[in-house]
């Protein structure tokens, strides 16, 4: 069960447990991932940058679709709303 989602324009707290094991599914299409502020249960300030990632799909036109899919999964994994 995931914690309640919060609006991206408000301070929140990260989930007490964060599973990012699903990232492997993107294989070579995920060329960089830096979750540098993902500390379990820690506060997340409004508009704070928690991490970043870069994708390289086979077709450039798929880049936004893939990036948005990853963003959606990050939202579920960390338990707070995110903006891009």
PyMOL Python script that loads the backbone (N, CA, C, O; Angstrom):
from pymol import cmd

cmd.read_pdbstr("""\
ATOM      1  N   UNK A   1       0.845  -1.170   0.000  1.00  0.00           N
ATOM      2  CA  UNK A   1       0.000   0.000   0.000  1.00  0.00           C
ATOM      3  C   UNK A   1       0.893   1.236   0.000  1.00  0.00           C
ATOM      4  O   UNK A   1       1.874   1.310   0.740  1.00  0.00           O
ATOM      5  N   UNK A   2       0.541   2.192  -0.831  1.00  0.00           N
ATOM      6  CA  UNK A   2       1.318   3.420  -0.931  1.00  0.00           C
ATOM      7  C   UNK A   2       0.739   4.481  -0.015  1.00  0.00           C
ATOM      8  O   UNK A   2      -0.471   4.505   0.211  1.00  0.00           O
ATOM      9  N   UNK A   3       1.584   5.364   0.518  1.00  0.00           N
ATOM     10  CA  UNK A   3       1.080   6.448   1.353  1.00  0.00           C
ATOM     11  C   UNK A   3       0.245   7.406   0.520  1.00  0.00           C
ATOM     12  O   UNK A   3       0.322   7.379  -0.709  1.00  0.00           O
ATOM     13  N   UNK A   4      -0.559   8.262   1.170  1.00  0.00           N
ATOM     14  CA  UNK A   4      -1.385   9.193   0.408  1.00  0.00           C
ATOM     15  C   UNK A   4      -0.523  10.113  -0.447  1.00  0.00           C
ATOM     16  O   UNK A   4       0.580  10.494  -0.055  1.00  0.00           O
ATOM     17  N   UNK A   5      -1.033  10.457  -1.603  1.00  0.00           N
ATOM     18  CA  UNK A   5      -0.325  11.378  -2.482  1.00  0.00           C
ATOM     19  C   UNK A   5      -0.545  12.807  -2.003  1.00  0.00           C
ATOM     20  O   UNK A   5      -1.586  13.129  -1.430  1.00  0.00           O
ATOM     21  N   UNK A   6       0.436  13.651  -2.242  1.00  0.00           N
ATOM     22  CA  UNK A   6       0.379  15.042  -1.837  1.00  0.00           C
ATOM     23  C   UNK A   6       0.521  15.915  -3.065  1.00  0.00           C
ATOM     24  O   UNK A   6       1.099  15.496  -4.068  1.00  0.00           O
ATOM     25  N   UNK A   7       0.000  17.117  -2.994  1.00  0.00           N
ATOM     26  CA  UNK A   7       0.088  18.072  -4.086  1.00  0.00           C
ATOM     27  C   UNK A   7       1.533  18.523  -4.250  1.00  0.00           C
ATOM     28  O   UNK A   7       2.223  18.734  -3.253  1.00  0.00           O
ATOM     29  N   UNK A   8       2.003  18.674  -5.473  1.00  0.00           N
ATOM     30  CA  UNK A   8       3.403  19.025  -5.735  1.00  0.00           C
ATOM     31  C   UNK A   8       3.774  20.420  -5.235  1.00  0.00           C
ATOM     32  O   UNK A   8       4.958  20.717  -5.083  1.00  0.00           O
ATOM     33  N   UNK A   9       2.801  21.269  -4.980  1.00  0.00           N
ATOM     34  CA  UNK A   9       3.089  22.628  -4.512  1.00  0.00           C
ATOM     35  C   UNK A   9       3.090  22.748  -3.000  1.00  0.00           C
ATOM     36  O   UNK A   9       3.031  23.859  -2.473  1.00  0.00           O
ATOM     37  N   UNK A  10       3.155  21.637  -2.294  1.00  0.00           N
ATOM     38  CA  UNK A  10       3.195  21.653  -0.824  1.00  0.00           C
ATOM     39  C   UNK A  10       4.367  20.819  -0.336  1.00  0.00           C
ATOM     40  O   UNK A  10       4.812  19.888  -1.007  1.00  0.00           O
ATOM     41  N   UNK A  11       4.859  21.172   0.848  1.00  0.00           N
ATOM     42  CA  UNK A  11       5.880  20.338   1.478  1.00  0.00           C
ATOM     43  C   UNK A  11       5.266  18.984   1.819  1.00  0.00           C
ATOM     44  O   UNK A  11       4.060  18.890   2.047  1.00  0.00           O
ATOM     45  N   UNK A  12       6.072  17.955   1.853  1.00  0.00           N
ATOM     46  CA  UNK A  12       5.587  16.602   2.156  1.00  0.00           C
ATOM     47  C   UNK A  12       6.743  15.818   2.775  1.00  0.00           C
ATOM     48  O   UNK A  12       7.811  16.370   3.036  1.00  0.00           O
ATOM     49  N   UNK A  13       6.518  14.545   3.002  1.00  0.00           N
ATOM     50  CA  UNK A  13       7.578  13.662   3.503  1.00  0.00           C
ATOM     51  C   UNK A  13       7.657  12.445   2.596  1.00  0.00           C
ATOM     52  O   UNK A  13       6.636  11.930   2.138  1.00  0.00           O
ATOM     53  N   UNK A  14       8.867  11.993   2.344  1.00  0.00           N
ATOM     54  CA  UNK A  14       9.053  10.806   1.526  1.00  0.00           C
ATOM     55  C   UNK A  14       8.558   9.572   2.268  1.00  0.00           C
ATOM     56  O   UNK A  14       8.477   9.558   3.496  1.00  0.00           O
ATOM     57  N   UNK A  15       8.233   8.547   1.509  1.00  0.00           N
ATOM     58  CA  UNK A  15       7.778   7.286   2.094  1.00  0.00           C
ATOM     59  C   UNK A  15       8.866   6.698   2.997  1.00  0.00           C
ATOM     60  O   UNK A  15      10.051   6.977   2.821  1.00  0.00           O
ATOM     61  N   UNK A  16       8.449   5.892   3.955  1.00  0.00           N
ATOM     62  CA  UNK A  16       9.396   5.234   4.862  1.00  0.00           C
ATOM     63  C   UNK A  16      10.152   4.095   4.183  1.00  0.00           C
ATOM     64  O   UNK A  16      11.183   3.642   4.679  1.00  0.00           O
ATOM     65  N   UNK A  17       9.635   3.639   3.053  1.00  0.00           N
ATOM     66  CA  UNK A  17      10.266   2.579   2.278  1.00  0.00           C
ATOM     67  C   UNK A  17      10.156   2.958   0.802  1.00  0.00           C
ATOM     68  O   UNK A  17       9.057   3.213   0.308  1.00  0.00           O
ATOM     69  N   UNK A  18      11.272   2.995   0.107  1.00  0.00           N
ATOM     70  CA  UNK A  18      11.274   3.377  -1.306  1.00  0.00           C
ATOM     71  C   UNK A  18      11.903   2.251  -2.116  1.00  0.00           C
ATOM     72  O   UNK A  18      13.075   1.920  -1.934  1.00  0.00           O
ATOM     73  N   UNK A  19      11.113   1.665  -3.011  1.00  0.00           N
ATOM     74  CA  UNK A  19      11.599   0.577  -3.860  1.00  0.00           C
ATOM     75  C   UNK A  19      11.798   1.107  -5.277  1.00  0.00           C
ATOM     76  O   UNK A  19      10.830   1.443  -5.960  1.00  0.00           O
ATOM     77  N   UNK A  20      13.030   1.180  -5.710  1.00  0.00           N
ATOM     78  CA  UNK A  20      13.338   1.623  -7.068  1.00  0.00           C
ATOM     79  C   UNK A  20      13.877   0.473  -7.920  1.00  0.00           C
ATOM     80  O   UNK A  20      14.501   0.699  -8.957  1.00  0.00           O
ATOM     81  N   UNK A  21      13.634  -0.750  -7.478  1.00  0.00           N
ATOM     82  CA  UNK A  21      14.148  -1.914  -8.205  1.00  0.00           C
ATOM     83  C   UNK A  21      13.558  -2.022  -9.613  1.00  0.00           C
ATOM     84  O   UNK A  21      14.146  -2.672 -10.477  1.00  0.00           O
ATOM     85  N   UNK A  22      12.417  -1.401  -9.850  1.00  0.00           N
ATOM     86  CA  UNK A  22      11.772  -1.439 -11.159  1.00  0.00           C
ATOM     87  C   UNK A  22      12.574  -0.687 -12.231  1.00  0.00           C
ATOM     88  O   UNK A  22      12.338  -0.878 -13.424  1.00  0.00           O
ATOM     89  N   UNK A  23      13.513   0.160 -11.816  1.00  0.00           N
ATOM     90  CA  UNK A  23      14.295   0.921 -12.795  1.00  0.00           C
ATOM     91  C   UNK A  23      15.026   0.015 -13.789  1.00  0.00           C
ATOM     92  O   UNK A  23      15.240   0.404 -14.937  1.00  0.00           O
ATOM     93  N   UNK A  24      15.408  -1.186 -13.358  1.00  0.00           N
ATOM     94  CA  UNK A  24      16.133  -2.102 -14.241  1.00  0.00           C
ATOM     95  C   UNK A  24      15.331  -2.434 -15.491  1.00  0.00           C
ATOM     96  O   UNK A  24      15.909  -2.780 -16.521  1.00  0.00           O
ATOM     97  N   UNK A  25      13.993  -2.333 -15.414  1.00  0.00           N
ATOM     98  CA  UNK A  25      13.135  -2.661 -16.554  1.00  0.00           C
ATOM     99  C   UNK A  25      13.427  -1.774 -17.767  1.00  0.00           C
ATOM    100  O   UNK A  25      13.152  -2.164 -18.902  1.00  0.00           O
ATOM    101  N   UNK A  26      13.975  -0.604 -17.534  1.00  0.00           N
ATOM    102  CA  UNK A  26      14.246   0.325 -18.632  1.00  0.00           C
ATOM    103  C   UNK A  26      15.608   0.081 -19.270  1.00  0.00           C
ATOM    104  O   UNK A  26      15.935   0.686 -20.290  1.00  0.00           O
ATOM    105  N   UNK A  27      16.395  -0.797 -18.677  1.00  0.00           N
ATOM    106  CA  UNK A  27      17.663  -1.234 -19.252  1.00  0.00           C
ATOM    107  C   UNK A  27      18.509  -0.110 -19.807  1.00  0.00           C
ATOM    108  O   UNK A  27      18.724   0.909 -19.150  1.00  0.00           O
ATOM    109  N   UNK A  28      18.988  -0.306 -21.025  1.00  0.00           N
ATOM    110  CA  UNK A  28      19.876   0.669 -21.653  1.00  0.00           C
ATOM    111  C   UNK A  28      19.172   1.967 -22.034  1.00  0.00           C
ATOM    112  O   UNK A  28      19.829   2.937 -22.410  1.00  0.00           O
ATOM    113  N   UNK A  29      17.840   1.996 -21.942  1.00  0.00           N
ATOM    114  CA  UNK A  29      17.100   3.220 -22.273  1.00  0.00           C
ATOM    115  C   UNK A  29      17.170   4.245 -21.147  1.00  0.00           C
ATOM    116  O   UNK A  29      16.945   5.434 -21.373  1.00  0.00           O
ATOM    117  N   UNK A  30      17.477   3.796 -19.947  1.00  0.00           N
ATOM    118  CA  UNK A  30      17.701   4.706 -18.821  1.00  0.00           C
ATOM    119  C   UNK A  30      19.212   4.877 -18.711  1.00  0.00           C
ATOM    120  O   UNK A  30      19.909   4.000 -18.200  1.00  0.00           O
ATOM    121  N   UNK A  31      19.712   6.010 -19.193  1.00  0.00           N
ATOM    122  CA  UNK A  31      21.166   6.165 -19.279  1.00  0.00           C
ATOM    123  C   UNK A  31      21.771   6.840 -18.060  1.00  0.00           C
ATOM    124  O   UNK A  31      22.989   6.817 -17.884  1.00  0.00           O
ATOM    125  N   UNK A  32      20.948   7.435 -17.222  1.00  0.00           N
ATOM    126  CA  UNK A  32      21.467   8.088 -16.024  1.00  0.00           C
ATOM    127  C   UNK A  32      20.341   8.226 -15.015  1.00  0.00           C
ATOM    128  O   UNK A  32      19.219   8.578 -15.378  1.00  0.00           O
ATOM    129  N   UNK A  33      20.629   7.956 -13.768  1.00  0.00           N
ATOM    130  CA  UNK A  33      19.661   8.109 -12.689  1.00  0.00           C
ATOM    131  C   UNK A  33      20.415   8.565 -11.451  1.00  0.00           C
ATOM    132  O   UNK A  33      21.361   7.907 -11.015  1.00  0.00           O
ATOM    133  N   UNK A  34      20.000   9.683 -10.888  1.00  0.00           N
ATOM    134  CA  UNK A  34      20.676  10.227  -9.711  1.00  0.00           C
ATOM    135  C   UNK A  34      19.637  10.624  -8.664  1.00  0.00           C
ATOM    136  O   UNK A  34      19.207  11.777  -8.633  1.00  0.00           O
ATOM    137  N   UNK A  35      19.229   9.686  -7.806  1.00  0.00           N
ATOM    138  CA  UNK A  35      18.256   9.994  -6.745  1.00  0.00           C
ATOM    139  C   UNK A  35      18.962  10.556  -5.517  1.00  0.00           C
ATOM    140  O   UNK A  35      18.967   9.923  -4.461  1.00  0.00           O
ATOM    141  N   UNK A  36      19.550  11.728  -5.646  1.00  0.00           N
ATOM    142  CA  UNK A  36      20.448  12.236  -4.615  1.00  0.00           C
ATOM    143  C   UNK A  36      19.780  12.770  -3.364  1.00  0.00           C
ATOM    144  O   UNK A  36      20.479  13.040  -2.387  1.00  0.00           O
ATOM    145  N   UNK A  37      18.488  12.936  -3.337  1.00  0.00           N
ATOM    146  CA  UNK A  37      17.810  13.422  -2.121  1.00  0.00           C
ATOM    147  C   UNK A  37      16.706  12.475  -1.671  1.00  0.00           C
ATOM    148  O   UNK A  37      15.752  12.915  -1.029  1.00  0.00           O
ATOM    149  N   UNK A  38      16.806  11.207  -1.985  1.00  0.00           N
ATOM    150  CA  UNK A  38      15.759  10.260  -1.611  1.00  0.00           C
ATOM    151  C   UNK A  38      16.117   9.556  -0.311  1.00  0.00           C
ATOM    152  O   UNK A  38      16.489   8.382  -0.316  1.00  0.00           O
ATOM    153  N   UNK A  39      16.006  10.260   0.782  1.00  0.00           N
ATOM    154  CA  UNK A  39      16.258   9.698   2.104  1.00  0.00           C
ATOM    155  C   UNK A  39      14.930   9.290   2.730  1.00  0.00           C
ATOM    156  O   UNK A  39      14.020  10.109   2.855  1.00  0.00           O
ATOM    157  N   UNK A  40      14.825   8.044   3.116  1.00  0.00           N
ATOM    158  CA  UNK A  40      13.575   7.491   3.630  1.00  0.00           C
ATOM    159  C   UNK A  40      12.960   8.359   4.717  1.00  0.00           C
ATOM    160  O   UNK A  40      13.628   8.728   5.683  1.00  0.00           O
ATOM    161  N   UNK A  41      11.678   8.684   4.553  1.00  0.00           N
ATOM    162  CA  UNK A  41      10.920   9.415   5.557  1.00  0.00           C
ATOM    163  C   UNK A  41      11.315  10.868   5.736  1.00  0.00           C
ATOM    164  O   UNK A  41      10.741  11.560   6.577  1.00  0.00           O
ATOM    165  N   UNK A  42      12.276  11.344   4.970  1.00  0.00           N
ATOM    166  CA  UNK A  42      12.733  12.723   5.164  1.00  0.00           C
ATOM    167  C   UNK A  42      11.765  13.722   4.540  1.00  0.00           C
ATOM    168  O   UNK A  42      11.027  13.385   3.614  1.00  0.00           O
ATOM    169  N   UNK A  43      11.772  14.952   5.049  1.00  0.00           N
ATOM    170  CA  UNK A  43      10.906  15.975   4.474  1.00  0.00           C
ATOM    171  C   UNK A  43      11.341  16.306   3.049  1.00  0.00           C
ATOM    172  O   UNK A  43      12.523  16.243   2.713  1.00  0.00           O
ATOM    173  N   UNK A  44      10.381  16.651   2.238  1.00  0.00           N
ATOM    174  CA  UNK A  44      10.642  17.112   0.876  1.00  0.00           C
ATOM    175  C   UNK A  44       9.956  18.462   0.738  1.00  0.00           C
ATOM    176  O   UNK A  44       8.730  18.560   0.796  1.00  0.00           O
ATOM    177  N   UNK A  45      10.752  19.485   0.556  1.00  0.00           N
ATOM    178  CA  UNK A  45      10.198  20.830   0.461  1.00  0.00           C
ATOM    179  C   UNK A  45       9.555  21.052  -0.897  1.00  0.00           C
ATOM    180  O   UNK A  45       9.941  20.445  -1.896  1.00  0.00           O
ATOM    181  N   UNK A  46       8.585  21.919  -0.909  1.00  0.00           N
ATOM    182  CA  UNK A  46       7.881  22.281  -2.137  1.00  0.00           C
ATOM    183  C   UNK A  46       8.903  22.636  -3.219  1.00  0.00           C
ATOM    184  O   UNK A  46       9.805  23.441  -2.989  1.00  0.00           O
ATOM    185  N   UNK A  47       8.757  22.039  -4.378  1.00  0.00           N
ATOM    186  CA  UNK A  47       9.593  22.291  -5.557  1.00  0.00           C
ATOM    187  C   UNK A  47      11.065  21.894  -5.391  1.00  0.00           C
ATOM    188  O   UNK A  47      11.905  22.283  -6.202  1.00  0.00           O
ATOM    189  N   UNK A  48      11.377  21.129  -4.353  1.00  0.00           N
ATOM    190  CA  UNK A  48      12.753  20.663  -4.160  1.00  0.00           C
ATOM    191  C   UNK A  48      13.101  19.619  -5.229  1.00  0.00           C
ATOM    192  O   UNK A  48      12.272  18.774  -5.565  1.00  0.00           O
ATOM    193  N   UNK A  49      14.290  19.677  -5.745  1.00  0.00           N
ATOM    194  CA  UNK A  49      14.743  18.675  -6.703  1.00  0.00           C
ATOM    195  C   UNK A  49      15.242  17.471  -5.913  1.00  0.00           C
ATOM    196  O   UNK A  49      16.193  17.576  -5.138  1.00  0.00           O
ATOM    197  N   UNK A  50      14.594  16.335  -6.115  1.00  0.00           N
ATOM    198  CA  UNK A  50      14.917  15.123  -5.364  1.00  0.00           C
ATOM    199  C   UNK A  50      15.869  14.211  -6.121  1.00  0.00           C
ATOM    200  O   UNK A  50      16.547  13.377  -5.521  1.00  0.00           O
ATOM    201  N   UNK A  51      15.918  14.365  -7.399  1.00  0.00           N
ATOM    202  CA  UNK A  51      16.766  13.527  -8.222  1.00  0.00           C
ATOM    203  C   UNK A  51      16.516  13.849  -9.679  1.00  0.00           C
ATOM    204  O   UNK A  51      15.700  14.710 -10.009  1.00  0.00           O
ATOM    205  N   UNK A  52      17.217  13.158 -10.533  1.00  0.00           N
ATOM    206  CA  UNK A  52      16.992  13.347 -11.964  1.00  0.00           C
ATOM    207  C   UNK A  52      17.379  12.078 -12.707  1.00  0.00           C
ATOM    208  O   UNK A  52      18.113  11.230 -12.200  1.00  0.00           O
ATOM    209  N   UNK A  53      16.866  11.976 -13.913  1.00  0.00           N
ATOM    210  CA  UNK A  53      17.172  10.826 -14.749  1.00  0.00           C
ATOM    211  C   UNK A  53      17.147  11.258 -16.210  1.00  0.00           C
ATOM    212  O   UNK A  53      16.506  12.246 -16.569  1.00  0.00           O
ATOM    213  N   UNK A  54      17.843  10.513 -17.034  1.00  0.00           N
ATOM    214  CA  UNK A  54      17.859  10.764 -18.474  1.00  0.00           C
ATOM    215  C   UNK A  54      17.541   9.462 -19.195  1.00  0.00           C
ATOM    216  O   UNK A  54      17.974   8.381 -18.798  1.00  0.00           O
ATOM    217  N   UNK A  55      16.772   9.602 -20.267  1.00  0.00           N
ATOM    218  CA  UNK A  55      16.388   8.434 -21.054  1.00  0.00           C
ATOM    219  C   UNK A  55      16.897   8.582 -22.483  1.00  0.00           C
ATOM    220  O   UNK A  55      17.103   9.687 -22.985  1.00  0.00           O
ATOM    221  N   UNK A  56      17.093   7.430 -23.119  1.00  0.00           N
ATOM    222  CA  UNK A  56      17.484   7.396 -24.528  1.00  0.00           C
ATOM    223  C   UNK A  56      16.762   6.206 -25.167  1.00  0.00           C
ATOM    224  O   UNK A  56      17.329   5.119 -25.279  1.00  0.00           O
ATOM    225  N   UNK A  57      15.523   6.412 -25.580  1.00  0.00           N
ATOM    226  CA  UNK A  57      14.788   5.324 -26.227  1.00  0.00           C
ATOM    227  C   UNK A  57      15.310   5.089 -27.650  1.00  0.00           C
ATOM    228  O   UNK A  57      16.102   5.876 -28.168  1.00  0.00           O
ATOM    229  N   UNK A  58      14.864   4.020 -28.257  1.00  0.00           N
ATOM    230  CA  UNK A  58      15.289   3.729 -29.628  1.00  0.00           C
ATOM    231  C   UNK A  58      14.847   4.831 -30.582  1.00  0.00           C
ATOM    232  O   UNK A  58      15.612   5.240 -31.455  1.00  0.00           O
ATOM    233  N   UNK A  59      13.623   5.310 -30.422  1.00  0.00           N
ATOM    234  CA  UNK A  59      13.104   6.399 -31.245  1.00  0.00           C
ATOM    235  C   UNK A  59      13.005   7.660 -30.401  1.00  0.00           C
ATOM    236  O   UNK A  59      12.424   7.640 -29.316  1.00  0.00           O
ATOM    237  N   UNK A  60      13.571   8.755 -30.895  1.00  0.00           N
ATOM    238  CA  UNK A  60      13.565  10.005 -30.142  1.00  0.00           C
ATOM    239  C   UNK A  60      12.142  10.432 -29.776  1.00  0.00           C
ATOM    240  O   UNK A  60      11.922  10.998 -28.705  1.00  0.00           O
ATOM    241  N   UNK A  61      11.180  10.166 -30.653  1.00  0.00           N
ATOM    242  CA  UNK A  61       9.791  10.553 -30.406  1.00  0.00           C
ATOM    243  C   UNK A  61       9.219   9.882 -29.159  1.00  0.00           C
ATOM    244  O   UNK A  61       8.221  10.352 -28.613  1.00  0.00           O
ATOM    245  N   UNK A  62       9.827   8.802 -28.706  1.00  0.00           N
ATOM    246  CA  UNK A  62       9.347   8.085 -27.521  1.00  0.00           C
ATOM    247  C   UNK A  62       9.935   8.626 -26.219  1.00  0.00           C
ATOM    248  O   UNK A  62       9.564   8.160 -25.141  1.00  0.00           O
ATOM    249  N   UNK A  63      10.833   9.590 -26.296  1.00  0.00           N
ATOM    250  CA  UNK A  63      11.537  10.077 -25.105  1.00  0.00           C
ATOM    251  C   UNK A  63      10.582  10.629 -24.051  1.00  0.00           C
ATOM    252  O   UNK A  63      10.679  10.252 -22.884  1.00  0.00           O
ATOM    253  N   UNK A  64       9.664  11.513 -24.434  1.00  0.00           N
ATOM    254  CA  UNK A  64       8.738  12.089 -23.450  1.00  0.00           C
ATOM    255  C   UNK A  64       7.814  11.039 -22.865  1.00  0.00           C
ATOM    256  O   UNK A  64       7.527  11.060 -21.668  1.00  0.00           O
ATOM    257  N   UNK A  65       7.347  10.123 -23.694  1.00  0.00           N
ATOM    258  CA  UNK A  65       6.466   9.065 -23.205  1.00  0.00           C
ATOM    259  C   UNK A  65       7.185   8.215 -22.163  1.00  0.00           C
ATOM    260  O   UNK A  65       6.621   7.904 -21.114  1.00  0.00           O
ATOM    261  N   UNK A  66       8.420   7.842 -22.451  1.00  0.00           N
ATOM    262  CA  UNK A  66       9.193   7.030 -21.515  1.00  0.00           C
ATOM    263  C   UNK A  66       9.504   7.817 -20.241  1.00  0.00           C
ATOM    264  O   UNK A  66       9.364   7.289 -19.137  1.00  0.00           O
ATOM    265  N   UNK A  67       9.924   9.072 -20.385  1.00  0.00           N
ATOM    266  CA  UNK A  67      10.243   9.900 -19.216  1.00  0.00           C
ATOM    267  C   UNK A  67       9.017  10.095 -18.333  1.00  0.00           C
ATOM    268  O   UNK A  67       9.127  10.047 -17.108  1.00  0.00           O
ATOM    269  N   UNK A  68       7.853  10.313 -18.933  1.00  0.00           N
ATOM    270  CA  UNK A  68       6.629  10.477 -18.149  1.00  0.00           C
ATOM    271  C   UNK A  68       6.229   9.185 -17.446  1.00  0.00           C
ATOM    272  O   UNK A  68       5.721   9.222 -16.326  1.00  0.00           O
ATOM    273  N   UNK A  69       6.451   8.052 -18.088  1.00  0.00           N
ATOM    274  CA  UNK A  69       6.150   6.765 -17.450  1.00  0.00           C
ATOM    275  C   UNK A  69       7.036   6.562 -16.221  1.00  0.00           C
ATOM    276  O   UNK A  69       6.565   6.111 -15.177  1.00  0.00           O
ATOM    277  N   UNK A  70       8.315   6.895 -16.349  1.00  0.00           N
ATOM    278  CA  UNK A  70       9.237   6.769 -15.217  1.00  0.00           C
ATOM    279  C   UNK A  70       8.835   7.728 -14.108  1.00  0.00           C
ATOM    280  O   UNK A  70       8.848   7.350 -12.936  1.00  0.00           O
ATOM    281  N   UNK A  71       8.478   8.962 -14.454  1.00  0.00           N
ATOM    282  CA  UNK A  71       8.038   9.936 -13.453  1.00  0.00           C
ATOM    283  C   UNK A  71       6.827   9.409 -12.684  1.00  0.00           C
ATOM    284  O   UNK A  71       6.766   9.537 -11.461  1.00  0.00           O
ATOM    285  N   UNK A  72       5.868   8.818 -13.393  1.00  0.00           N
ATOM    286  CA  UNK A  72       4.694   8.252 -12.729  1.00  0.00           C
ATOM    287  C   UNK A  72       5.058   7.155 -11.742  1.00  0.00           C
ATOM    288  O   UNK A  72       4.475   7.069 -10.661  1.00  0.00           O
ATOM    289  N   UNK A  73       6.009   6.325 -12.107  1.00  0.00           N
ATOM    290  CA  UNK A  73       6.432   5.255 -11.201  1.00  0.00           C
ATOM    291  C   UNK A  73       7.210   5.806 -10.012  1.00  0.00           C
ATOM    292  O   UNK A  73       7.090   5.286  -8.903  1.00  0.00           O
ATOM    293  N   UNK A  74       8.008   6.855 -10.231  1.00  0.00           N
ATOM    294  CA  UNK A  74       8.690   7.506  -9.111  1.00  0.00           C
ATOM    295  C   UNK A  74       7.669   8.057  -8.119  1.00  0.00           C
ATOM    296  O   UNK A  74       7.842   7.918  -6.908  1.00  0.00           O
ATOM    297  N   UNK A  75       6.606   8.682  -8.628  1.00  0.00           N
ATOM    298  CA  UNK A  75       5.559   9.233  -7.751  1.00  0.00           C
ATOM    299  C   UNK A  75       5.012   8.152  -6.834  1.00  0.00           C
ATOM    300  O   UNK A  75       4.876   8.357  -5.627  1.00  0.00           O
ATOM    301  N   UNK A  76       4.701   7.006  -7.410  1.00  0.00           N
ATOM    302  CA  UNK A  76       4.160   5.907  -6.610  1.00  0.00           C
ATOM    303  C   UNK A  76       5.196   5.370  -5.628  1.00  0.00           C
ATOM    304  O   UNK A  76       4.860   5.032  -4.493  1.00  0.00           O
ATOM    305  N   UNK A  77       6.438   5.290  -6.057  1.00  0.00           N
ATOM    306  CA  UNK A  77       7.488   4.710  -5.216  1.00  0.00           C
ATOM    307  C   UNK A  77       7.843   5.566  -4.013  1.00  0.00           C
ATOM    308  O   UNK A  77       8.087   5.040  -2.927  1.00  0.00           O
ATOM    309  N   UNK A  78       7.875   6.890  -4.197  1.00  0.00           N
ATOM    310  CA  UNK A  78       8.313   7.743  -3.092  1.00  0.00           C
ATOM    311  C   UNK A  78       7.163   8.309  -2.278  1.00  0.00           C
ATOM    312  O   UNK A  78       7.382   8.870  -1.204  1.00  0.00           O
ATOM    313  N   UNK A  79       5.920   8.169  -2.781  1.00  0.00           N
ATOM    314  CA  UNK A  79       4.753   8.529  -1.985  1.00  0.00           C
ATOM    315  C   UNK A  79       4.387   9.997  -1.954  1.00  0.00           C
ATOM    316  O   UNK A  79       3.599  10.414  -1.105  1.00  0.00           O
ATOM    317  N   UNK A  80       4.940  10.797  -2.863  1.00  0.00           N
ATOM    318  CA  UNK A  80       4.539  12.205  -2.932  1.00  0.00           C
ATOM    319  C   UNK A  80       4.346  12.603  -4.387  1.00  0.00           C
ATOM    320  O   UNK A  80       4.855  11.948  -5.296  1.00  0.00           O
ATOM    321  N   UNK A  81       3.611  13.677  -4.594  1.00  0.00           N
ATOM    322  CA  UNK A  81       3.397  14.189  -5.944  1.00  0.00           C
ATOM    323  C   UNK A  81       4.677  14.848  -6.442  1.00  0.00           C
ATOM    324  O   UNK A  81       5.430  15.434  -5.664  1.00  0.00           O
ATOM    325  N   UNK A  82       4.910  14.746  -7.732  1.00  0.00           N
ATOM    326  CA  UNK A  82       6.091  15.346  -8.344  1.00  0.00           C
ATOM    327  C   UNK A  82       5.667  16.213  -9.514  1.00  0.00           C
ATOM    328  O   UNK A  82       4.598  16.010 -10.090  1.00  0.00           O
ATOM    329  N   UNK A  83       6.484  17.156  -9.857  1.00  0.00           N
ATOM    330  CA  UNK A  83       6.261  17.938 -11.069  1.00  0.00           C
ATOM    331  C   UNK A  83       7.516  17.841 -11.915  1.00  0.00           C
ATOM    332  O   UNK A  83       8.588  17.499 -11.415  1.00  0.00           O
ATOM    333  N   UNK A  84       7.382  18.142 -13.190  1.00  0.00           N
ATOM    334  CA  UNK A  84       8.547  18.060 -14.069  1.00  0.00           C
ATOM    335  C   UNK A  84       8.935  19.416 -14.565  1.00  0.00           C
ATOM    336  O   UNK A  84       9.898  19.544 -15.321  1.00  0.00           O
TER     337      UNK A  84
END
""", "prot")
cmd.dss("prot")
cmd.show_as("cartoon", "prot")
cmd.util.cbc("prot")
cmd.orient("prot")
